[in-house]
Amino acid sequence: MLLGYARISTVDQNPVHQIDALRRGGVEEDDVDVASGAKASRPKFDLVMKLLRDGDTLKVTRLDRLGRSVVHLVTLGAELRERGIGLHVIEQGIDTSAPEGRAMRARGLGAGALRPRRPGRTGRTGGVLDVRAAAGRGRTR
């Protein structure tokens, strides 16, 4: 079974991008939390973790949707591995059900993939900054 999880940090954010990506990835049911990734308790995440069984796959769009701490992500990766649950991170090309993903899982998901994003260096703001820079040069598209 494929279970999807999405998270936004504030009610001002829109989870549609994440939900659309999960649906394109074959997820029919997804759960969305509105909570900081640093929060220990996220009700929808806790529900998904309870529903996951051996042979299931957890799908997310990016690792930072699961948590912002490398320690938390490594711990979560170990728990999923011990429970026989796959992890597919759509936008980062991580799929522990594929041979490459199983190798990455054996190495603890790889430190580079788990590195939290630095403020001001996010992929989410890059497009906005490019549009603003172009507008400043008199270009609208």
Buried (B, 14 or more C-beta within 10 A) or exposed (E): EBBBBBBBBEEEEEBEBBBEBBEEBEBEEBBBBBBEBEEEEBEBBEBBBEEBEEEBBBBBBBBBBBBBBBEBBBEBBEEBBEEEBBBBBBBBEBBBEEEEBEEBBEEBBEEEBBEBEEEEEEEEEEEEEEEEEEEEEEEEE
